[in-house]
Amino acid sequence: MSTTEHIYLDKYHPASWRALNGLGLKVREAAVEAGLTPTLIELLNVRTSQLNGCAYCLDMHVTDALKAGESSQRLAVLPAWRDTDLFDGTERAALALAESITGLPAAHIREQEDAYARDHLSAEQYSAVSWLVITMNAFNRVSITSRHPVRPPKN
């Protein structure tokens, strides 16, 4: 094998990939049952992918967010969500938690973000958001490591 050949983790170990996809489906079901909207789920997927720099997942989840009814304005300002009034309390708490889980900042900052999230999310929502972000981080790492390509749209 050439050292320049991409190693697609999902192709070399398809059973592991299917297991991750199965987890993703279960986590999404739990999020919906916890009352998270499809747009919030996709906002979390997009924000996590932005933080990780995963082009493949960003391409997929921005498209999914738009299909779910998310606005292009909110997607455009998502990296600066704290500086706008475009996101409600639940969304802000979920985004703060997503950033804390993904970035794993110092303990005192994690504690602040956790307290903020707990003030705005039910225990079920807190757990669902956490699982969504943890799973999205795993998908990001598979795609980044595999160098999954972003393909131009078909005309």
Secondary structure, 3 states (H helix, E strand, C coil): CCCCCCCCHHHHCHHHHHHHHHHHHHHHHHHHHCCCCHHHHHHHHHHHHHHHCCHHHHHHHHHHHHHCCCCHHHHHHHHHHHHCCCCCHHHHHHHHHHHHHHHCCCHHHHHHHHHHHHHHCCHHHHHHHHHHHHHHHHHHHHHHHHCCCCCCCCC
